[in-house]
Amino acid sequence: MSVADLPQHPARIILVNPTRYLGNLLIAGRLIQEFAAWCAARNITFRLVVDAGYAELLALALPPEVLIPYPRRQIKQSSGLRKLQIYLQCLRQIRAFRADIAFNIEEDSVSHRLTQLSGAKFRLGCSSTRHGFGYNHVVPVNFAARPAEQQHRWYSFQEVFAALGLPPSQPGYLRLPQEPLSTQLQSHLQALGVDTSKQQVVLHAGATKAYKKWPQQYFAELCQALCREGRQLVFIGAGQDAEEIAAVLALVPQPHTGIVNLCNQLSLAELAQYFGSVSAIVGNDSGPFHLAAAKGVPGLVIFGPTSVALWGPLSPTASVLKSSEVCSAECTKHQCVHQHRCLTSITPRQVLDQLAPILR
């Protein structure tokens, strides 16, 4: 079958996208919103399978009934028969939707398997190398090599939506509501030491990959310099970011006046709301930086060996810092003969110089 064989008048369409990467979800988010609106205009019922950890955040941008949570963490924390039971419970919910079309926009194995097993009449994949058996058609998205003007991952996602009929649009993040801090969140932040009357600079020292992490010593030096200027510094993060932040703060002389650690203290939905009152952010190439950029926070994102053309921020308020240092041919992201000088050659002084006009 080909894309020309798509059901002409589908009543139900499901997007299977339980990505574990927040940045990917935010980059695809606006396309998902536009597709949901496109479906609604045609009386098509739309559903989205999403990692349960992101459901609360997405409920700010999409009708809650659209979402089918994939319990990734619960599955990971369970074992044996219980793990299978949780997975099958989610799969039954997907199959109960009785989709006319099920599709995915990423190459990952979870999206692949759930689409295969969705029970949809027409199953649409996006990777000719990974999505073979069990699909009616695969959109031949080239994730590796793309035209210079369409290298960003947003364009790869857009190709799949276009195959389903979504009109062309411009790159952009998931649209999130711009709203003031709720009284409840403001009280919570104050209890944690945040003074929302002061100019705040958010720092995110973590990342999912080691090769994306700017040195801890540099974050500590930046922290001290900003404290001397009287800024309030707020570290954000979750999970293993706590270890990264602790290591940075261990390098900052006591007392840590003017520094607040919000790691593991806010949900993603609360963090998105908090970003509405933030003056600037400095962070590694990571999901939290993309979330801040989606909320329009001015900031600097520090890039190492990853591609800016592929993963750069989709916001005019975000600037990229990337070294001109070139790796050797034998370098990989995980094994670098130069100890990732692309990161270590970016100095705290450079960050401060580029941050100054933002804070003014």
N, C-alpha and C positions, 0 to 999 in steps of 0.2 A: 504494500500500500504506500501511498504518498500523501503529502499534506493536502493534496487536492481531494483526497478521500475523507477528509474530516466531516463529521456529521454536520449537515447543513443547518439544522435548527436545534442545537443542543439545549437541553433544559437545565443541565447541571454540569458544572466544570469544577475540578479540584486541582489546585496547585500543590504539589508535594515538595515542600521546601524546609525541612527541619534542620537547616544548617546550624552548626555549632559556633559559627563565626559571626559575631555581632556586626562587624564592619560589612561583611557580605550582605547581611540582611538589610542594613541601612542603605547600601548602594542600590539594591534591588527594590527597596521599599516603595519609592514613588511609582515605579512601573507597576508594582502590585496594586497600589491604590488606584492608579489610572485604569488598570484592567478590571478591578472590582467595579468601578463606576461604569466602564464599558459594558460589563455583563448586566449590571442593574438596568441600564438604558434599553437592553434587549430582553428584559424579563428572564435572564439566565441566573439561576441560583449559583453563587460562587462560594467555595470553601478553600481555606488555606491551612495546610498542615505545617505547623511551626514548632520549633523546640519550646517545650513548656517553660523554660527559663526566660523566654522573650515574650510570652503571651501577655503579661501585664503591660509591657511597654507598647506592644502592637495594639492593645485594646484602646490606647489613647488615639490611635490613628485609623482604625478600622472598626466596624461594628463587631462587638464581642461574639455574636453568633456565627460570624464567618470563620472563627478560629477553631482548629482541631489540634490540641496540644499533643506533641510527641514527647513522652516522659523519658527523655534520654538519661537524666541523672538517676531517676528511680530505677531504670533498667540497669544502669551501671552499678548501683549500690546493692542490687539484689543478686541472687545466685540461683543456679539450677532451675527447677521448675517454676519458681516465682518469677524469675527473669522472663521466661517464655510466656507466662500468663499475662504479665503487664504488656508485653509486646503485642500479643494476640488481642488483648482488649482494645488497644489503639487501632489495630488493623481492622477489627470488627466495626469500629466507629467509622473508619474510612469506607469500608465496603457497604455499610448501611446507607451511605449517602447515594449510592447507585449512580455514580457519575457517568455521563455520556463521554466526557473527555477527562483524562487525568494526564498531567504533564509535570515535568521538572525542569529546572533551569541550571542545575549544578551536576557535577560528575560524581558526587560522593555516593558511597555504597548504600547508605540508609535511604536516601531519596530514590535511588535506583530500585532497591528491593521493594519499597512500599508502593512505588508506581506499578511495578510488575504485578504485585499482588492486590492492587486496588479494586479489581473487579470491573474497572471501567470498560465501556464498549470500545473506546479508542484511546490508546496509550501513546503519548508523545514524549520522546526523549530528546536529549540535546548533545550527546557525545557519541560520535560514530565509532570511537575506540572502546567505549565502556558500555554503551547501551545497545545491546544486540538482541538476544532472545527476549520475547515477551512484549515487544513494541510493535505498533502498527506503522509508525514512522519515526525517524530520527532527524531532527533539524541538524544539518552538518556544521555546527558551530566550531570554529577553530579557536580553541582557548589559548593555544601556544603562540601562533604567529598570525598577526593581524595587520591591516593597513595602518600606517603611522597615525592617521587621524582618528582611528577607532580602536586604539590599543586598550583603553580603559575597560575594566571588567563590566562596566555599565552597558557597553555596546554588545557584549556577549549575551547578557541577559535580555537586552532589547530584541535581539534577533529571534528569540523563541516567542516572545509576546507578539512580535510582528507576524510570525507565521500563523498565529491564531486570529489575526485580524486587527490587532491594536494599532492605531495610527501612529506615525512617527512623533517623537517628542524630544525634549532636550534633557541632557543628563542632570540629575539632581537627587538629593537624598529623600528618604521617607519624610513626608510633611508631618511635623509634630505640632501640637497646639502651643501657642505662645501665651502663657498664663502666669500671673504673679504667684509668688509662694503662698501656699495655703497656710492658714493659721497653725494647723497641726504640724506641718513640715517646718515652719519657721521656729516653732517651740522646740521641736526635736533638734534642729540645727543649733539653736542657742544652748540647749542642754549639753551638746557635744563640744561647745566652745567656739562656734562660728558666730562672728559678729557681722551680720548682714549689712550694717551701716558702713562698713569699711570696704575699700577696694580690695577685691579678692583675686588672687592668682592661683589657679588650680594646677597641680603637677600630677602627671601620671607616669610613674617610673617603671611600670610593668609592661609586659607584652607576652604573647603566646609563644614566641620563639626567642631563644637567647640572642640570635644574630640581629634582633630588632632593638635590643636594649642599649641605650646610651649608658656609659659607665656610671656606677653609683657615686663615685667620687665627684663626678661632674655635677650630678644632681645636688649633691651636698654643697658644693661650692656655689651653685646657682641659688640654692636655698638661703645660704648665709648672706649673699649679696642682696637679695630681695628683702630679707629681714632687716638689713641695715637701712634700707630705703623706707621702712615702716609699712611694708605691705603685709596683708594677712595671707599666709600660704596655706593651702588646703590640699592635702594628698588624697587622691581617690583610688579606688581599686576594689578587687574582690578576689577571694580564693588565695592563690599563691602570691598574689601581689603583696600580701601582708609581709612576707619574708623580704621582698625587695625593698619595701618602704622602711622596714625595721633596720635593714642594712644601711640605707641612706641616712636615716636619722641617727644611727650610731656614729656616723662620721661628722655630725653637726654638734658643735660644743653646746653643752647645757648652759642655762636653761633654754628650752625650746619655745621661748616667748613668741607669740604670733604665728605659731605653726599648729595646725589642726590635722589630725589623721582620721579621715572618714572611711578608711578601708573597711569593707564588710558592714558598714553602718546604714547604707541606703540601698533600696531596691533600684532597679534600672529606671522605673517610672519616676521614682523620687529624684534620682540623679538627673534625669532629663528636665524635671521641673526646676531643680536647683540651678542648672546651667543657665537658666533665664536671668539669674542675678549675678553672674560671674563676669569679671572684667576681662580675663584672659586665661588661656591654658597653654601649657608647654607639656608635650608628651611624645612618647614613641609612636610609631606607626601601629595603631591598635584600635580595637572597637570603641573604647571610651573616647578616644580623640575624635573618631568619626561621629559619635553621638553628640559631642560638643559642637562640632562643625555643623551638624544637621540642625542644631538649635541656634546657629548663627554666632557662636562665641568666637571672638578674634583669638588667634593663637598661632603657635609654631609647632609643627610636627617634624620630628627628627627622623630622617630616613637613613638606613644603612645600605645593605646590598639589595634590598627589594626595589622593584621598579616603581618610580613615581608615575610614569605614564600609565601603568596598569592599576595602581592602588592609591594614587594621590587623592587628596580631599576634593569633594565636589562643591566646595563653598568658597565664595570670593573673600570671606573673612579669614580663611586659613592660609598660612604661608608655609612653604616647605623649606627645610634646611637639609641639604644633601651635599656631601663633600665631593670635590672633584678628583679625589684620590682614586686611582684605577687599580683594581685587583689584578693579580696574576692569572694567567690562563688556567692554572691548575687549582685555583680557588673554587670552593663551593660555598653556599650559604652556611653550611654547618662546619666545614673545615677550611679555615682561611690561613694561608701562610703568613699573612701580615697582621694577624690578631685583630681583624676587622678594623683596620685603620680608617675605613670609610666612616665609622662611627667615632673612633677615638680622636680623629683629626678635627672634629667639630668641637670647639671649645666653649666653656661657659661664657667667656667674653663675647663671642659671636652671638650667642643666644641673647645675652643682655642687651647688646647693641640693637638687635632686631626687635626685641621686646619693648624697648624704651618708647618708640613712637606709638605703639599700640596702647601702652599704659597712659601716655599723655593725652 
